[in-house]
């Protein structure tokens, strides 16, 4: 990405995160980026292209930050994310809620993020339990940690990092229970 594209995507992410996707007009987005409408369109094509670029950039940053070797460490990383980024709920859930399936490019990006999140959690749970869990298996512990993680992302919007602390404690109970069943 060129500096202008990075600037556009980064500023748009903040605008979308604070105002929502539908409520953010092109004037708001160009003003936040400090670029002309023509420059914005040159770099991202249109608003849908900008939303997809924002989701791709967020995915990249999020997964780079949330690399973990254990479930406990995963929730530590989530707490760091919430402290650094703030929390207004899951940006991907909000993008999907506003665009739904009516915008296939956005739906595809959201589905990709969700699949990658489940795969990451499956890997972490497997490493933590000493098992080789593959995505597609109906492993209750993976699903429970995924639901806890996603729920925490939403709950942190009004409880802050206290939500992550509680989720981390609940995850420890789930993992201890899973170890006891093995």
N, C-alpha and C positions, 0 to 999 in steps of 0.2 A: 504494500500500500504506500502511496505517496504521502507526504506530510499533510497535504490538503485533505486527502481521503481519510487519513487517520483522525485528523481534527474534526472533520464532518461527522464521522461515525462516533467518535468519543463524545462530542457535544450532543449529538442526537440521542445517544443512550441516556444521558442525564435528563434530557427533556422528556423522552418517552417514559422513563422511570418515574419522574415526578408528576407528569401531567396525563400520562396515558397515550396510547397510540392514536386513537381517533381524535382526541382533543388537541393534538399537536399539529398545527398547521404548518405549511411550508414556510410561511413568514417567520414563525417561531423558530423553526429549525435552521433557516439560513442566518437569522440574527444570532442565535446561540453559537453557530460555527464561525460567524464573521465572514461569510462568503456570499456571493451573489447566487440567485436562483440558478442561473446558467451554470455556474461552477458546481453547485450541488448536483444538478442533473447530469453534468458531464462525468462526475465521479461515481454516481450510484444509479443513474437511470431514472428512477421515479421513487415515490414514497415507499412502495412495496420493496423495491431494491434496497432502500435505506433501512427499512425494518429488518430485512434479511441480513444485511451487512452488520447491523447492530447485534442481532442474535448470534451471528457467527463469531463476532469479536467477544461477546459476553461468554459464549461457550468456551472459547479458547482460554480466556482469562480465568474463568471459573474452574475448569478442569486442571489448569496449570497450578492453581492455588490449592485445590482440594486433593492433591495426591497424598495418599495415606497408606500406611502399612497395617493399620488396625481400625476397627470400628470406632474405638475411643478417639484415635487420632483424627478420624474423619469428622467427628463432631467438634474437636478442637479447631480444625480448619474452618468448619462452618461458623464457629463463633468468631474467629478472626475475620472471616468474610463479612459477617454482619457488622462487626465493629468498624471495619474499613469502608464498606460500601453503604452501610445503612440497610434497612430492610423495609420494603414496601410490598412485600409478597414476591412471589416468583414472577419474574419478568416474562418467562416463557408461557406460564399459565395465563397471564394477562394478555399477551399477544394472541394466544390461541382463543381466548375468550372474546376478544374484540374482532379478530379476523375470522375465527372459526374455520371451517373447512372451505369457506368461500374463496380463500386466497391460498391456492395450493402451494405456492413457494414458501409461505409462512408456516402452513401446516406441516410441510416436509421438514423445515428447519426445527420446529418444535418437536416433531416425532424423532428426529435424529438426536436431539438433546436428551429426550426421555430415554431412548434406547441406550445411549451412551452412559447416562446416569445409572440405569439398572445394571448395565455391564460392569461399571466401576464398583458399584456396591456389591455385586456378586463376587467379583474378584477379591475385594477387601474382606468380605465375610468368609470366603473360602480360605484365604491366607490366615485369617484370624483363627479359624477353626481347624486349620491344617488339612482341609479338604480341597478337592478340585471341583468347584461348583461352576457349571457352565450355564450361560444364559439360555433360557428356554425350559430349564428344569423348574418344576413347581416347588421350589424350596421355600418353606414358610419363613425361615429366618431372614432370607434375602428380602422377601416381600415386606416383612415386618419392619426391617431397618429402612427400606425404601419409603414406606408409608410414614414412619417416624421422621425421617429426614425431610420429606416433602411437607409434612404437617408443621414441622419446626420452622421451615422457611416462611410459611404463612403466618404462624403464630408469633414469630419474631417481629412482625409488623406492629404488634401492639404490646408485646411483653419484652421486646428487646432481647438482649443476650440471656436473660433469665429463662427464656424458652429453650435456648440451646443447652443451658446447664441442666434443666429438667430432662430434656431429650437424651442428653449424654448419660444421665443416671438411668433412664429407662432402657437405653441401648445396652448398658452394662448388664442389667438384669436379663434382657433377652439373650445376650451372648452367653452369660453364665448358664442359663436354662438350656440353650442349644448345646453347650459343652457337656452338660449333665446327661443329655439324651444320646450322646455319641459313645 
